[in-house]
C-alpha cells in the first residue's frame, strides 16, 4: 500500500513539478481512489511554492455550470490574493475578462480564457501552473468529456499552454478518454492509471509486509491491515495466524498499543467463528494491555468485544461489567455515541438477569443523552426493545407512549441514514 501511494505521488509529482515536455496527464481511477488523489495534490500544493496549483474537484452537471463554479472559486481566490498583495504594494489581480464570463462560449474556450487571465496575474510569468480538473464524482462521463476534450492539443502547443499543465480524469474500469485518445491522438498528453482497488491494495500491503527496506513496525502495520482483510473475507485461519505473529512482533518492539490491537483483532475472528471462549480470552487480554498503556480507543474496542462475547456465552454479569467499563472509556473519549451503544447493551444484560426496571432505567438514561446528541439509529433500537418489553409485561400505557416515540425515532433514523 505504501508503495502504491509513493508510486502515485511520484508520477503526479513528475508531471506537475519536473517534466517540461507534456501538457496534459489523464489520470484513470475510480471514485474510491479520488480522496487519495486529492490528498496527493493538496500535499504538493502545500509543499512546493514554486508551482502554482489550481485544483477543482466539483462534479460536472452542465457545461456552463462546471465553468461557472470554476469562475466563482477563482474569483474568491482572487479576493484572497489581492488582500495579501495590497499591503505589500504588489499588483492586484484584475477582474476576469469577458471571455471568462460569457456563458455562450464553449466550455473549453472559457477554461482557456480563465487560465490566460490567471497566468497573467502571477508575479513570476514563467512559474509552472497546474490545472487539475478532477471531479470527485463522475455521474456523466460523456458530459465531462465534452467539457475537457478540446483542451487537449491536436496541432501543436499553442502559446497559452506555455508553463501550464492540465490533469484530467478518466475511469479505470470503464474508460472514455483513453479509447478516444487511441482513435484521435493528442499531442503532449500522457496517461497514468491509479489503482487502489481492494486487489491492488492487498497486493501492495503484502509487498510492504515483506519489504526489508521498511522498519519492522512499518512491515507489521502492513501485516495488521492484511489480517483485517483476511477477517473481512472470512479467511479465519490466516487472520488468526497473522494476529498471533503480530502480537509477538509488537511485543518484542515494545509497541503495547499495537499488541492490544492485534489481540482485539484475534478476538473478532474467534467471535465470528463461534469460538466464544477464545474470543473472551483475547478481548480480556487486549483490554488489560491497552489499559496499561492507556490506549483508550483500543481499550474501548476490546471491552465492547468482551461484553458481546460474554453476552453470547450467557455470562450476563460479566457482560454488564464489560459494557459498563466500555461506557466509561467512551465517556473519557467524549464519545456520546459510543456511550449509547454500550448503555443499550447494559440494559440487555440487566434484562437477561430479570432486572427489568433497572434495564428500563438505563435505557431512559441513554435516550436522555440521545436528546442532547441525536443518534437516530440507536434511539430507534432502544425504543424497539422498550416497546417489546412493555408488550411482554402488559404495560399498555408504556407501550403506547414508547411506540409513539419510536415512530418519531424511525423518522430520525431514516433522515440520518442509519448508524452514526
PyMOL commands that set and color helices and strands:
alter all, ss='L'
color gray80, all
select helices_A, chain A and resi 2-18+31-47+63-86+98-101+107-121+141-151+159-161+177-183+198-209+216-232+236-253+256-272+276-292+296-312+316-332+336-352+356-372+376-393+396-416
alter helices_A, ss='H'
color red, helices_A
select strands_A, chain A and resi 24-28+51-56+128-133+164-170+189-193
alter strands_A, ss='S'
color yellow, strands_A
deselect
rebuild
show_as cartoon
